[in-house]
Amino acid sequence: MTDSLAFVDAYLHETAEIAARTSGADLARIIDVLYAAYLAGRHVYTCGNGGSAANASHLACDLAKFTHVEGKRRFRCTSLCDNAALISALTNDVGFGRVFSEQLEASFAAGDVLVCLSVHGGKGADQAGPWSQNLVAAARLAKERGGKVVALVGYDGGALAVLADACVIVPKTSGGHTSTPHVEGMHEVYHHLVCERLRQLVAAS
C-alpha cells in the first residue's frame, strides 16, 4: 500500500506540474482554428493510433455533441478511426500508412481541419516501422488541399508539430520526465478545455 500511495502521489504531482507548464497560447490558437472552421461551415476530421485513436473518437463526439447549443448550427465533425471494416480493408489493400489519407481523399476540401493526436508526432519507430506515418500522410494531404492541421502531441512533437498550423505539445516535468500515459491523459484535458470554450463561443455567436 505504501509503495502504491507513493506512486499515486508522484503521478498526480507530475500531472499537475505538466498542466501548469502547458502553453495557454498554443491551446488558444487551436480554439481559434476550430472556431474559424465552425463559422465557415467547414468540416473537422480527427485521427490517431492506439489510445490516441480512442481520444480522436472522443474528441469528435464532443465537438459534435458537447459544443451544441440549442438554436445554433452544430460542428461538422468526423473521426477517421471509427469504421473498423474500412480501416481493415484499406490496411489490406494499400497499407496502414494510408488508412487516414485514403479516407480524406474523397471529402477533404480547402478550409477543412484535420486534428491529429499522437504521443510522438510521427517520430521514432518500433517493430512495424516508423510510428504514426498514417497521421503524417493525412496531415500532408490536408495541407495540399488547402486545409488546416491541428496537432496534439508529446515529447518534441515530431513531424506533426512541424506540419501543424496550431499545435500543443504536452510539456515534460521540470525534472524532464514524460510518458505515454501523461501525454494521452493531458490530451483529454486539453480537448475538454477546447470544447468547453468552443461551446461558449457558439453560444455567443
C-alpha positions as CSV (number, residue, x, y, z in Angstrom):
1,M,0.0,0.0,0.0
2,T,2.8,2.4,0.9
3,D,4.6,1.9,-2.4
4,S,1.4,2.4,-4.4
5,L,0.4,5.5,-2.4
6,A,3.9,7.0,-3.2
7,F,3.4,6.2,-6.9
8,V,-0.1,7.8,-6.9
9,D,1.2,11.0,-5.2
10,A,4.1,11.3,-7.6
11,Y,2.0,10.7,-10.7
12,L,-0.6,13.3,-9.6
13,H,2.1,15.8,-8.7
14,E,3.7,15.3,-12.2
15,T,0.2,15.7,-13.8
16,A,-0.4,19.0,-12.0
17,E,3.1,20.2,-13.0
18,I,2.6,19.3,-16.6
19,A,-0.8,21.1,-16.7
20,A,0.8,24.2,-15.2
21,R,3.6,24.2,-17.8
22,T,1.2,23.8,-20.7
23,S,1.2,26.7,-23.2
24,G,-2.1,28.5,-22.9
25,A,-1.3,30.4,-26.1
26,D,-1.0,27.2,-28.1
27,L,-4.3,26.0,-26.8
28,A,-5.9,29.4,-27.6
29,R,-4.6,29.1,-31.2
30,I,-6.2,25.6,-31.5
31,I,-9.5,27.1,-30.3
32,D,-9.3,29.9,-32.8
33,V,-8.6,27.5,-35.7
34,L,-11.5,25.2,-34.8
35,Y,-13.9,28.1,-34.2
36,A,-13.0,29.7,-37.6
37,A,-13.8,26.3,-39.2
38,Y,-17.2,26.4,-37.4
39,L,-18.0,29.9,-38.6
40,A,-17.1,29.0,-42.2
41,G,-19.2,25.8,-42.1
42,R,-16.1,23.6,-42.7
43,H,-15.6,20.0,-41.7
44,V,-13.4,18.8,-38.8
45,Y,-11.7,15.4,-39.0
46,T,-9.9,13.7,-36.2
47,C,-7.4,10.8,-36.2
48,G,-4.9,8.9,-34.0
49,N,-3.5,5.5,-33.3
50,G,-4.0,3.3,-30.3
51,G,-5.0,5.3,-27.2
52,S,-4.9,8.4,-29.4
53,A,-7.5,6.7,-31.7
54,A,-9.8,6.5,-28.8
55,N,-9.0,10.1,-27.9
56,A,-9.7,11.1,-31.5
57,S,-13.1,9.4,-31.4
58,H,-13.9,11.1,-28.0
59,L,-12.9,14.5,-29.4
60,A,-15.1,14.0,-32.5
61,C,-18.0,13.1,-30.2
62,D,-17.5,16.1,-28.0
63,L,-17.2,18.5,-30.9
64,A,-20.4,17.2,-32.4
65,K,-22.4,16.9,-29.2
66,F,-21.0,18.8,-26.3
67,T,-20.4,22.1,-28.2
68,H,-24.0,22.1,-29.4
69,V,-26.2,25.0,-28.3
70,E,-29.9,24.9,-28.9
71,G,-30.8,27.1,-31.9
72,K,-27.2,27.1,-33.2
73,R,-25.6,25.2,-36.0
74,R,-23.6,22.1,-34.9
75,F,-20.0,21.4,-35.6
76,R,-19.5,19.1,-38.6
77,C,-17.0,16.5,-37.4
78,T,-15.9,13.0,-38.2
79,S,-13.5,10.6,-36.6
80,L,-11.4,8.7,-39.2
81,C,-10.8,5.9,-36.6
82,D,-14.3,4.5,-36.2
83,N,-15.0,2.4,-39.3
84,A,-13.2,-0.8,-38.5
85,A,-14.3,-2.5,-41.7
86,L,-13.0,0.3,-43.9
87,I,-9.8,0.6,-41.9
88,S,-9.1,-3.1,-42.3
89,A,-9.9,-3.0,-46.0
90,L,-7.6,-0.1,-46.6
91,T,-4.8,-1.8,-44.5
92,N,-5.2,-5.0,-46.5
93,D,-5.2,-3.2,-49.9
94,V,-3.0,-0.1,-49.6
95,G,-1.3,-0.5,-46.2
96,F,-1.9,1.0,-42.7
97,G,0.2,4.1,-43.6
98,R,-2.7,5.3,-45.9
99,V,-5.8,4.5,-43.8
100,F,-6.5,8.1,-43.0
101,S,-5.3,9.9,-46.1
102,E,-7.4,7.5,-48.3
103,Q,-10.5,8.4,-46.3
104,L,-9.7,12.1,-46.7
105,E,-9.2,11.7,-50.5
106,A,-13.0,11.6,-51.1
107,S,-14.1,14.5,-49.0
108,F,-11.4,16.8,-47.6
109,A,-11.7,20.3,-49.0
110,A,-10.0,23.7,-48.6
111,G,-10.8,25.2,-45.2
112,D,-11.5,21.9,-43.6
113,V,-9.4,21.0,-40.4
114,L,-7.6,17.8,-39.6
115,V,-6.9,17.2,-35.9
116,C,-4.1,14.7,-35.3
117,L,-3.5,13.2,-31.9
118,S,-0.2,11.4,-31.3
119,V,2.2,10.7,-28.5
120,H,5.4,11.0,-30.6
121,G,4.1,13.0,-33.5
122,G,5.5,10.6,-36.1
123,K,9.0,10.4,-34.7
124,G,10.5,7.1,-33.6
125,A,9.9,3.5,-34.6
126,D,9.1,0.0,-33.4
127,Q,8.7,-3.5,-34.9
128,A,6.2,-2.3,-37.5
129,G,8.4,0.6,-38.6
130,P,8.2,4.4,-38.1
131,W,5.4,5.5,-35.8
132,S,2.3,7.3,-37.0
133,Q,3.2,7.7,-40.6
134,N,-0.5,7.4,-41.4
135,L,-1.1,10.6,-39.5
136,V,1.8,12.4,-41.2
137,A,0.4,11.3,-44.6
138,A,-3.0,12.6,-43.7
139,A,-1.6,15.9,-42.5
140,R,0.3,16.4,-45.7
141,L,-2.8,15.7,-47.8
142,A,-4.8,18.2,-45.7
143,K,-2.1,20.9,-46.3
144,E,-2.0,20.2,-50.0
145,R,-5.8,20.6,-50.2
146,G,-5.7,24.0,-48.5
147,G,-6.8,22.8,-45.1
148,K,-5.6,23.4,-41.6
149,V,-3.8,20.9,-39.4
150,V,-4.1,20.9,-35.6
151,A,-1.8,18.6,-33.6
152,L,-2.0,17.4,-30.1
153,V,1.4,15.7,-29.4
154,G,4.0,14.9,-26.9
155,Y,7.8,14.7,-26.5
156,D,9.3,17.0,-29.1
157,G,6.2,17.0,-31.3
158,G,7.8,15.2,-34.3
159,A,6.8,15.8,-37.9
160,L,3.2,16.7,-36.9
161,A,4.4,19.7,-34.9
162,V,6.2,21.0,-38.0
163,L,3.3,20.5,-40.3
164,A,0.6,21.8,-38.0
165,D,-1.0,25.3,-38.2
166,A,-1.8,25.0,-34.5
167,C,-0.1,22.6,-32.1
168,V,0.2,21.9,-28.4
169,I,3.0,19.8,-27.1
170,V,2.5,18.1,-23.7
171,P,5.5,19.5,-21.7
172,K,7.8,17.5,-19.6
173,T,8.1,18.0,-15.9
174,S,10.8,20.3,-14.5
175,G,12.8,17.1,-13.9
176,G,12.5,16.1,-17.6
177,H,10.0,13.3,-17.2
178,T,7.1,12.4,-19.5
179,S,5.3,9.2,-20.6
180,T,2.7,7.9,-22.9
181,P,0.1,7.9,-20.1
182,H,0.8,11.5,-19.3
183,V,0.6,12.6,-22.9
184,E,-2.6,10.8,-23.7
185,G,-4.1,11.9,-20.4
186,M,-3.3,15.5,-20.9
187,H,-4.7,15.4,-24.5
188,E,-8.0,14.5,-22.9
189,V,-7.7,17.5,-20.6
190,Y,-6.8,19.8,-23.5
191,H,-9.7,18.6,-25.7
192,H,-12.2,19.1,-22.9
193,L,-10.9,22.6,-22.3
194,V,-11.1,23.3,-26.1
195,C,-14.6,22.0,-26.4
196,E,-15.8,23.9,-23.3
197,R,-14.5,27.2,-24.8
198,L,-16.0,26.4,-28.2
199,R,-19.4,25.8,-26.6
200,Q,-19.1,29.3,-25.1
201,L,-18.2,30.8,-28.4
202,V,-21.0,29.0,-30.2
203,A,-23.5,30.2,-27.6
204,A,-22.3,33.8,-28.1
205,S,-22.3,33.7,-31.9
